[in-house]
Amino acid sequence: MSLETRSATLDSFGRPLRDLRISVTDRCNFRCPYCMPAEIYGERYQFLPKDQLLSFEEITRLARIFVSLGVVKLRLTGGEPTIRAQLPTLVRMLAEIEGAEDLTLTTNGYLLARMASELKTAGLDRITVSLDSLDEEVFKQMNGRGFGPERVLDGIEAAEAAGLSPIKINCVVQRGINDHTLVDLARRFKGTAHTVRFIEFMDVGTLNRWDMKQVVPADEIVARIDAKFPLEQIPPSYRGETALRYRYRDGSGEIGVIASVTKPFCGDCTRARLTTDGKLVTCLFAAGGKDLKGPLRSGASDDEIRATIQHLWSKRQDHYSEERAGLVLTGGALQHRRKIEMYQIGG
């Protein structure tokens, strides 16, 4: 199928397949409590052996098939993608796929300073860095390893110098933990051309002890920052954008708020996820995914794999965040349901 003749692959709600998030490793050098709590993912935890991970060639082949179905954005995630050996090699392979218009990476930034330039040279377009607080003690608590924020800030500077822009900075907001540091984070990057995106604490996976009481609603986040730095809302850049956008009224940049809990955006979700071991997942809150690695390794053709993806996406009915929001608004109880863990699909 040529790029000229490909048409949008739509799910049951008419949502096109446009974004593919590729988890390249299930390992991480952080132990953030909202993702990989240290008491569970300790030294004895058994991560996937190397032969169960998708190889670079397998990732590239699948990515090329997804692009033929309408995907235009590829995002590398983890775990922490920068700990996957020879990551720039994979970036170079993906950058050569015709029709992939945007190749990005989400990282905690801890190893970024030493590889930002190489990633850019290999073909990476942009980067998103997770940084939950500038406060030394808060950041140590939230990364679960006692690391300070200096190396992450060095990584952001290196990414900017390498031309990996625009840079987005993600901050997961938890009431009573880091919400008192939001204005400081906004102040630090105001006027830098970097966009800080504040993320409502979500019930991803089953192990992060999610509690609605720890969710700081998007409206409150905006109000806190607006009180110090006046804001005005602006339209999304494209259909399916996850963040609500607000610009500073003095023209010194913008922030974003990802409000999956209080203002869900399922209706425009165009994202598929590929797990480290080759499963196609159609929702961040899904219980599991469809195995693509097995057929890939047993000799299935591109057309056969493409048909499997098309069938799964066409039947897609995921809208968990909207379901959750309805229960929250009416005071209903959330059912405990199995959900894939965030480190397996990269958020």
C-alpha positions in Angstrom: 0.0 0.0 0.0 1.6 3.3 -1.1 1.5 6.4 1.2 -0.5 8.2 -1.5 -3.3 5.7 -1.4 -3.5 4.9 2.3 -6.6 6.0 4.0 -7.5 6.6 7.6 -8.0 3.5 9.8 -11.0 4.3 11.9 -12.2 2.7 15.1 -15.9 2.1 16.1 -16.2 5.8 17.2 -14.6 7.1 14.0 -11.3 7.9 15.7 -8.4 7.5 13.2 -5.1 5.7 14.0 -2.5 8.5 13.9 -0.1 8.0 16.8 2.0 5.0 17.8 3.8 4.9 21.1 6.6 2.3 21.2 7.9 1.0 24.5 11.5 -0.1 23.9 12.2 -1.4 27.4 10.3 -2.3 30.6 13.3 -1.3 32.7 13.8 2.1 34.4 16.5 3.8 36.5 13.8 5.6 38.5 11.2 4.1 40.9 8.4 6.8 40.7 5.6 5.7 43.1 2.9 6.5 40.6 4.5 4.1 38.0 7.1 1.7 39.4 6.9 1.7 43.2 10.2 0.5 44.7 8.6 -1.8 47.2 7.3 -3.9 44.2 9.9 -3.3 41.6 12.9 -4.0 43.8 16.2 -5.6 43.1 14.6 -9.1 42.8 12.0 -8.1 40.4 12.3 -10.0 37.1 12.0 -7.9 34.1 11.7 -9.3 30.6 14.8 -11.2 29.3 16.4 -9.8 26.1 15.0 -12.5 23.8 11.4 -11.5 24.7 11.9 -7.9 23.7 11.2 -6.7 20.2 14.4 -6.3 18.2 15.1 -3.1 16.4 14.3 -4.8 13.1 11.0 -6.0 14.5 10.1 -2.6 15.9 10.9 -1.0 12.6 8.9 -3.5 10.6 5.9 -3.0 12.7 6.2 0.8 12.7 6.3 0.7 8.9 3.1 -1.3 8.8 1.4 1.1 11.3 2.5 4.1 9.1 0.9 2.4 6.1 -2.3 2.4 8.1 -2.2 6.1 8.7 0.2 6.6 11.6 2.2 9.8 11.2 3.7 10.2 14.7 6.1 7.7 16.3 7.0 8.1 20.0 9.6 6.1 21.8 8.9 5.3 25.5 9.7 2.8 28.2 10.2 2.1 31.0 13.1 4.5 30.4 14.0 4.4 26.7 17.5 5.9 27.1 18.7 2.7 29.0 18.0 0.5 25.9 21.4 -0.2 24.4 22.1 1.4 21.1 19.0 3.5 21.1 20.3 5.9 18.4 20.5 3.0 16.0 16.7 2.4 16.4 16.1 6.1 16.0 18.0 6.1 12.7 16.1 3.1 11.4 12.7 4.7 12.3 13.7 8.0 10.9 14.0 6.4 7.5 10.4 5.3 7.3 8.6 7.2 4.6 5.4 8.8 5.9 6.5 9.1 9.6 6.3 12.8 9.9 7.2 13.1 13.6 9.7 11.0 15.6 9.8 11.8 19.3 10.9 10.4 22.6 9.7 10.6 26.2 12.4 10.3 28.9 13.1 11.0 32.5 16.1 13.0 31.3 18.7 11.4 33.7 20.9 10.1 30.9 19.9 12.6 28.3 22.8 15.0 28.5 25.3 12.5 27.2 23.2 11.3 24.2 21.0 14.2 23.1 23.3 15.2 20.3 23.6 11.6 19.0 19.8 11.2 19.1 19.4 14.3 17.0 22.0 13.3 14.5 20.2 9.9 14.2 17.0 11.6 13.2 15.0 12.3 16.4 12.8 15.4 16.0 11.6 16.3 19.4 11.8 15.3 23.1 9.6 15.2 26.1 11.2 15.2 29.6 9.5 14.2 32.8 10.3 16.5 35.7 7.8 16.5 38.6 9.4 19.2 40.7 12.5 21.5 41.0 12.4 21.1 44.7 15.3 18.8 45.7 13.5 16.9 48.4 10.2 16.6 46.5 12.0 15.4 43.4 13.9 12.8 45.4 10.7 11.5 46.9 8.9 11.3 43.5 11.7 9.5 41.6 12.1 6.9 44.4 15.9 6.8 44.0 17.0 9.9 45.9 18.2 11.6 42.7 18.2 15.4 42.5 16.9 17.4 39.5 20.3 18.7 38.3 21.0 16.0 35.8 17.5 16.3 34.4 18.0 20.0 33.9 21.4 19.4 32.3 19.6 17.0 29.9 17.1 19.6 29.0 19.8 22.1 28.2 21.7 19.5 26.1 18.5 18.7 24.2 18.0 22.4 23.5 21.6 22.8 22.3 21.2 19.7 20.0 18.0 21.2 18.4 15.5 18.7 19.9 12.8 21.2 20.0 10.2 22.2 20.9 10.8 20.6 24.3 7.9 19.6 26.4 8.3 19.0 30.2 5.8 16.7 31.9 4.9 17.0 35.5 2.6 14.6 37.3 0.7 16.5 39.9 -0.2 14.9 43.3 -2.0 16.8 46.0 0.1 17.0 49.2 3.2 15.8 47.4 4.3 18.3 44.7 1.4 20.6 44.1 3.0 23.3 46.1 5.9 23.5 43.7 3.9 24.0 40.4 4.3 27.7 40.2 8.1 27.4 40.7 8.2 24.9 37.8 6.2 27.2 35.6 8.4 30.2 36.5 11.6 28.2 35.7 10.6 27.6 32.1 8.5 30.7 31.4 10.1 32.5 28.5 12.4 29.6 27.4 10.2 28.3 24.5 9.8 25.0 26.5 6.2 24.0 27.4 5.5 22.6 30.8 2.6 20.2 30.8 0.9 19.5 34.2 -0.7 16.0 34.3 -3.6 15.1 36.6 -2.6 12.0 38.7 -4.2 9.1 36.9 -5.1 5.5 37.9 -2.8 3.9 35.3 -2.1 0.3 36.2 -3.1 -1.2 39.5 -0.1 -0.6 41.8 0.2 3.2 42.2 -2.3 3.5 45.0 -4.4 6.0 43.1 -6.7 8.1 45.2 -9.1 10.8 43.8 -8.2 12.9 46.8 -4.7 13.3 45.4 -5.9 14.6 42.0 -5.5 18.3 41.6 -8.1 19.2 38.9 -7.0 21.0 35.8 -9.0 24.1 36.7 -7.2 24.4 40.0 -3.8 24.0 38.4 -4.6 26.7 35.9 -6.0 29.0 38.6 -2.8 28.7 40.7 -0.5 29.6 37.8 -2.9 32.2 36.5 -2.8 34.0 39.9 1.0 34.5 39.4 1.3 34.6 35.6 -2.0 35.5 33.9 -3.1 33.0 31.3 -5.5 32.6 28.5 -6.7 29.4 26.8 -5.8 28.8 23.2 -7.1 26.2 20.7 -5.4 22.8 20.3 -2.7 22.5 17.7 -4.3 19.4 16.1 -7.1 16.9 16.6 -6.3 14.5 19.4 -3.9 16.7 21.3 -3.8 15.5 24.8 -3.1 18.8 26.6 -5.3 21.8 27.1 -3.2 24.8 26.0 -2.8 28.1 27.8 -0.5 30.9 26.9 0.9 33.6 29.1 -0.8 36.9 28.4 2.6 38.7 28.3 3.6 36.5 25.3 6.3 34.6 27.1 5.2 31.1 26.1 2.6 28.6 27.2 1.7 25.7 29.5 -0.4 22.6 29.0 -2.7 20.6 31.3 -3.5 17.0 30.6 -6.8 16.5 32.3 -7.6 12.8 31.8 -9.5 12.6 35.1 -11.7 15.8 35.2 -11.8 16.6 31.4 -11.3 13.3 29.5 -10.4 13.5 25.9 -11.2 9.9 24.8 -13.4 11.2 22.0 -10.4 12.4 20.1 -7.9 9.7 21.1 -5.8 8.6 18.1 -3.1 6.7 20.0 -2.1 3.0 19.8 0.6 1.5 22.0 3.2 -1.2 21.3 4.5 -2.9 24.4 8.1 -4.0 24.9 7.2 -7.6 24.2 5.2 -6.8 21.1 1.6 -6.4 22.1 -0.8 -3.9 20.5 -2.6 -2.0 23.2 -5.5 0.4 22.2 -5.9 2.3 25.5 -3.7 3.5 28.3 -6.1 1.9 30.7 -6.5 -1.5 28.9 -6.2 -4.8 30.6 -3.8 -6.2 28.0 -3.1 -6.3 24.3 -3.0 -8.3 21.1 0.2 -10.2 20.5 2.0 -9.2 17.3 5.4 -10.6 18.1 4.2 -14.2 17.8 2.9 -13.8 14.3 5.9 -11.7 13.4 8.4 -14.4 14.5 6.4 -17.2 13.0 6.5 -15.9 9.5 3.4 -13.8 9.1 3.5 -11.5 6.1 3.1 -7.7 6.4 -0.3 -8.0 4.9 -1.4 -10.5 7.5 -0.1 -8.3 10.3 -1.7 -5.3 8.8 -5.0 -7.1 8.6 -4.8 -8.0 12.3 -4.1 -4.4 13.3 -6.9 -3.1 11.1 -9.4 -5.6 12.6 -8.4 -4.8 16.2 -8.6 -1.0 15.7 -11.9 -1.2 13.8 -13.4 -2.9 16.8 -11.9 -0.5 19.3 -14.4 1.0 21.8 -12.1 2.2 24.6 -13.2 5.3 26.5 -12.2 4.5 30.1 -11.5 8.1 31.2 -15.0 9.1 30.2 -16.4 6.2 32.1 -14.3 7.1 35.1 -15.3 10.7 35.0 -19.0 9.8 34.9 -18.6 7.7 38.1 -16.6 10.5 39.8 -19.2 13.1 39.0 -22.1 11.0 40.3 -20.2 9.7 43.3 -20.2 6.1 41.9 -17.6 3.6 43.0 -14.8 2.7 40.6 -14.5 -1.0 40.0 -11.2 -2.6 40.7 -10.2 -3.9 37.2 -7.0 -5.3 35.9 -5.0 -2.7 33.9 -1.7 -3.0 32.2 1.1 -1.2 34.1 2.4 2.1 32.9 6.1 1.0 32.7 5.0 -1.6 30.0 3.4 1.0 27.7 5.1 4.3 28.5 2.1 6.4 29.4 
